[in-house]
Amino acid sequence: MTRNLHLVAVLLVCLAPAARAEPMILCGDDTVFVVDTAQDTIEKVWTWKAKQCEQLPAVMRGTFATTDDCKPVDGGCRILVSSSSGGCALVERPSGKVIWYARAPNAHSPELLPRGRIAVASSVHANGNRLILFDLARSDKPIWDAPLVSAHGVVWDEGRQLLWALGLNDLWSYQLQDWDSDQPSLAVNGKHPLPDADGHDLQPVPGGHDLVVTTGRHVYLFDRDASEFRLHPELGQKARVKSVSIHPVTGRTAFVQASDKAWWTDSLSLLSPTGTIQLSGERLYKARWLSSAGSR
């Protein structure tokens, strides 16, 4: 009973933001943090740093030096974190407790799948260039993998029951296979060549059939029904866009565009309405809206 009350309390805390709050979770260096973009003064209202996390084995704490994704799960009550330093974790919010962790070379994006499985895009590395499956019940124990050159993004498509995965030159879709067994795998469903190379971020457009796909030089929308790419109407010609996130309620778009001299930036850009949030001293790589509404 005490545990149930604790879970209810956690849900209430992470699902009940203040009025007008527009929280966003960001990452890039060794700290994952939340800010409220609706406030005039932007301050960190929640932070997580692996080096300060007692639930992580000591050998894991150094594998989050450069975080490269921070995906809200369960309306933001949990956060999936990955790092190019080789670490992945599922973190409870607001407690910061680690529920699951794993190592994946140059991990660039994790995604929660049915039955408590997690897919991780393991990018360019001598032991990477793979799509790796894990189970939440067993930390740091991969259960399946397959080649995927420069794996960068993964998105679960509940309606179509497909996993979408973004690589160097192609967008792939996979079907779940033997999912009720203890040896699940993924089977290729489709392959869609990118209009140009260097696939980077992959995110769904809430309530629609498009996926946002960023490459080294452009931002595209991919129609999952028609299997067609088209330039994003506002971001299409922007290069080096590291992440795009569309708010599932307001429709406001947030994106991170790296400078021409580094993989990061210290500013967050917004559309509808247009705006910029300056976060001096930060190295931003990914930004995701933190909303209790779904986005698939």
Secondary structure, DSSP 8 states (H G I E B T S, - for coil): -HHHHHHHHHHHHHH---TT--EEEEESSSEEEEEETTSSS--EEEEEEGGG-TTS-GGGGGGGSSEEEEEEEGGGTEEEEEETTSEEEEEETTT--EEEEEE-TTEEEEEEEGGGEEEEEE-SSTT-SEEEEEETTBTT---EEEE-TT--EEEEETTTTEEEEE-SSEEEEEEEESTTSSS-EEEEEEEEE-SSS----EEE-TTSSEEEEE-SS-EEEEETTTTEEEE-TTTTT--SEEEEEE-TTT--EEEEE--TTSS-BSEEEEETTTEEEE-TT--B-EEEE--SS---
